[in-house]
Amino acid sequence: MLQVARLAPNLLQEASSPVAEYFLSQFNDDGGAADRAGQTDLYYTVFALEGLIALRQKFPPQVRAYLEGFGDGDGLDLVHLCCLARCWADLKQTPPALADHLVTQIHELWDHDNVYHCFLAWGALQDLGQAPEQFPLSETVLQTTLNPLARTTPTTAATVALLRHLHAPVPPDAVDWLLARAHPEGGFTATEGTPMPDLLSTATALHALSGQKAAFGHLKEPTLDFIDTLWTGRAFCGTWADDEPDCEYTYYALLAMGHLSLA
């Protein structure tokens, strides 16, 4: 994802500077990035760091001290353990002993029947240099994720991306289903009945479709128009019903634009 997000400046052009300034402005004095309430949050720190990398900017110097404050990650849930692993990987300074401990904890907390857990665990284990040789997705994950009644764009996209990484067959209808989530006014919706598109669904759908080499060039202009409607002048909101930008959605805008720059 990060490699593609690096292409976003091709479309951002002069707007790259205010976006970079926005990411930097989200770091609190303790070295972590702020959530929507202004409180330092490890989850949002991932997106702030990745955004800075995509825009080729340096990190605030206090980030390392912030990460060191989590020690070996004891007490964190799976999501935040994976966030800690990703942040250290972004700094390219993961202590070897910490990496081993995080791998152990991830395996202990990982719910193999949860596609979100599987997607996060796969990425974190790669970040820690210990991705397993065999990573079978349980039948429960596939049945739940691709069930027409429970299907969402982010979970379907995550499943497609995981299957691709595992060199496993992708369900034949997955690409068509994702393409069908394209909204007439641009962007992608989260479910079949969702009335408006959002940036998370848009970025993850484009990422999965690109990995499958699906053609979506016809969606480029309306999707760029949709993303533009979420631009505040320095960052991006998540939907038309949202007027508050944050690091997460701004990063997803970069990811979406990176893919669209190749369409």
C-alpha positions in Angstrom: 0.0 0.0 0.0 2.7 2.4 1.0 4.5 2.0 -2.3 1.4 3.1 -4.2 0.6 5.9 -1.8 4.0 7.4 -2.7 2.6 8.1 -6.2 -0.2 10.4 -4.8 1.9 13.6 -5.3 1.6 13.0 -9.0 -2.0 14.1 -8.6 -1.7 16.2 -5.5 0.9 18.4 -7.0 1.1 21.7 -5.1 -1.3 20.4 -2.5 1.4 17.9 -1.3 2.9 20.6 0.9 -0.2 21.4 3.0 -1.0 17.7 3.4 2.5 17.1 4.7 2.2 20.0 7.1 -1.2 18.5 8.2 0.4 15.1 9.0 3.2 16.9 11.0 0.7 19.0 12.8 -1.1 15.9 14.1 1.9 14.8 16.3 1.5 15.7 20.0 4.5 16.6 22.2 4.8 13.0 23.4 5.7 11.9 19.8 2.4 10.2 18.9 -0.2 11.4 16.5 -3.6 12.6 17.6 -7.0 10.9 17.2 -10.1 13.0 16.4 -10.4 14.1 20.1 -6.8 15.3 20.0 -5.5 12.4 22.2 -2.4 10.6 21.2 -3.3 7.2 19.7 -1.0 4.5 18.3 -3.5 3.6 15.6 -3.5 7.1 14.2 0.2 7.3 14.6 0.6 4.6 11.9 -1.3 6.7 9.4 0.5 9.9 10.2 3.9 8.1 9.8 2.8 6.4 6.6 1.5 9.7 5.2 4.9 11.3 5.9 6.7 8.5 4.2 4.4 8.7 1.2 5.2 12.4 0.9 8.9 11.9 1.6 9.0 13.9 4.8 11.1 13.3 7.9 9.5 12.1 11.2 9.3 14.3 14.3 12.3 13.4 16.5 10.2 12.3 19.5 8.5 9.4 17.7 11.0 6.8 18.8 10.6 7.8 22.5 6.8 7.4 22.1 7.2 3.9 20.7 9.7 3.0 23.4 7.0 3.9 26.0 5.0 0.8 24.9 7.9 -1.5 26.0 7.3 -5.0 24.6 3.7 -4.3 23.9 2.2 -6.2 26.9 -1.4 -5.3 27.5 -2.1 -4.2 23.9 -4.8 -5.8 21.9 -4.1 -7.3 18.5 -4.9 -4.2 16.5 -2.5 -2.0 18.6 0.2 -4.7 18.7 0.1 -4.7 14.9 0.2 -0.9 14.9 3.3 -1.0 17.2 5.0 -3.4 14.8 4.2 -1.2 11.8 5.4 2.0 13.5 8.8 0.4 14.4 9.0 -0.9 10.8 8.4 2.6 9.5 11.3 3.7 11.6 13.3 0.7 10.3 14.6 0.2 13.9 12.6 -2.7 15.3 14.6 -4.2 18.2 15.2 -7.9 17.5 14.0 -9.0 21.0 10.9 -6.9 20.7 10.1 -8.4 17.2 10.3 -11.9 18.7 8.0 -10.9 21.6 5.5 -9.2 19.3 5.3 -12.3 17.0 4.5 -14.4 20.1 1.8 -12.1 21.3 0.2 -11.7 17.8 -0.1 -15.5 17.5 -1.7 -15.6 21.0 -4.3 -12.9 20.2 -5.0 -13.6 16.6 -8.6 -14.8 15.8 -8.1 -16.9 12.7 -11.9 -16.7 11.9 -11.7 -12.9 11.7 -10.6 -11.5 8.3 -9.5 -8.2 9.8 -7.3 -10.0 12.3 -5.9 -12.1 9.5 -5.1 -9.1 7.4 -3.5 -7.2 10.2 -1.5 -10.3 11.4 -0.2 -11.0 8.0 1.1 -7.4 7.6 2.6 -7.3 11.1 4.4 -10.6 10.7 5.8 -9.3 7.4 6.9 -6.1 9.1 8.6 -8.2 11.8 10.3 -10.4 9.2 8.5 -13.5 10.3 5.7 -14.0 7.9 4.6 -17.7 8.1 5.3 -19.9 5.1 1.8 -21.3 5.4 -1.1 -18.9 6.2 -4.3 -20.6 5.4 -7.5 -18.6 5.6 -10.1 -20.6 7.4 -13.3 -21.6 5.6 -15.2 -19.5 8.2 -13.4 -16.4 7.1 -14.2 -17.0 3.4 -17.8 -17.9 4.1 -18.4 -14.8 6.4 -16.5 -12.3 4.3 -18.0 -13.3 1.0 -21.5 -14.0 2.3 -23.8 -11.7 0.3 -25.7 -10.7 3.4 -22.6 -9.7 5.4 -20.3 -8.6 2.6 -18.6 -5.2 2.9 -16.1 -3.5 0.6 -13.3 -3.3 3.1 -13.5 -6.9 4.2 -13.9 -8.2 0.7 -11.0 -6.1 -0.4 -8.9 -7.4 2.5 -9.8 -11.0 1.6 -8.9 -10.5 -2.1 -5.6 -8.9 -1.1 -4.7 -11.7 1.3 -5.6 -14.4 -1.2 -3.4 -12.7 -3.8 -0.5 -12.5 -1.4 -0.9 -16.2 -0.6 -1.1 -17.1 -4.3 -4.5 -18.6 -3.6 -7.5 -18.4 -6.0 -9.8 -15.4 -5.6 -13.5 -16.1 -5.8 -14.6 -15.3 -9.4 -17.3 -12.9 -8.3 -15.2 -10.8 -6.0 -13.8 -8.4 -8.6 -17.3 -7.9 -10.2 -18.8 -7.3 -6.7 -16.2 -4.7 -5.9 -16.6 -2.9 -9.2 -20.4 -2.8 -8.6 -19.8 -0.8 -5.5 -18.6 2.2 -7.6 -20.9 5.1 -6.9 -22.4 7.1 -9.9 -20.9 10.3 -8.5 -17.5 8.8 -7.8 -15.9 6.7 -5.1 -17.0 3.3 -3.7 -19.7 2.4 -1.2 -19.2 0.1 1.8 -22.1 -2.2 1.0 -24.7 -2.9 -1.6 -27.3 -0.7 0.1 -25.1 2.2 1.3 -26.2 5.5 -0.2 -22.9 7.4 -0.2 -19.3 6.5 -0.9 -16.5 6.8 1.6 -12.7 7.0 1.4 -11.9 3.8 3.2 -14.1 1.7 0.9 -12.7 3.7 -2.1 -9.0 3.2 -1.3 -9.4 -0.5 -0.3 -11.5 -1.3 -3.3 -9.0 0.3 -5.7 -6.1 -1.5 -3.9 -7.8 -4.9 -4.3 -8.9 -4.3 -7.9 -5.4 -3.1 -8.9 -3.9 -6.2 -7.4 -6.2 -8.3 -9.6 -5.3 -6.1 -12.6 -9.0 -5.2 -13.0 -9.7 -2.3 -15.4 -11.1 0.7 -13.6 -9.8 3.6 -15.8 -13.4 4.5 -16.6 -13.8 5.3 -12.9 -10.8 7.6 -12.6 -12.3 11.0 -13.2 -15.5 10.5 -11.1 -13.5 9.0 -8.3 -11.0 11.9 -8.4 -14.0 14.3 -8.3 -15.3 12.5 -5.3 -12.0 12.7 -3.5 -11.8 16.4 -4.3 -15.2 17.0 -2.6 -13.6 15.7 0.6 -10.6 18.1 0.5 -10.5 20.8 3.2 -7.5 22.7 1.9 -5.0 20.8 4.0 -6.4 17.3 4.6 -9.3 14.9 3.7 -12.6 14.0 5.4 -14.0 10.4 5.1 -17.5 11.0 3.6 -19.8 13.8 2.4 -21.5 13.6 5.9 -18.1 14.2 7.6 -16.5 17.7 8.1 -13.6 16.6 10.3 -10.4 15.4 8.6 -8.0 13.0 10.3 -4.8 11.1 9.6 -6.5 7.9 8.6 -8.7 9.2 5.9 -6.1 11.5 4.6 -3.8 8.6 4.2 -6.6 6.6 2.4 -6.9 9.6 0.0 -3.2 9.3 -0.8 -3.6 5.5 -1.4 -6.6 6.0 -3.6 -4.9 8.8 -5.6 -1.8 6.6 -6.0 -3.8 3.9 -7.7 -5.7 6.4 -9.8 -2.5 7.9 -11.0 -1.8 4.6 -12.7 -5.2 4.1 -14.2 
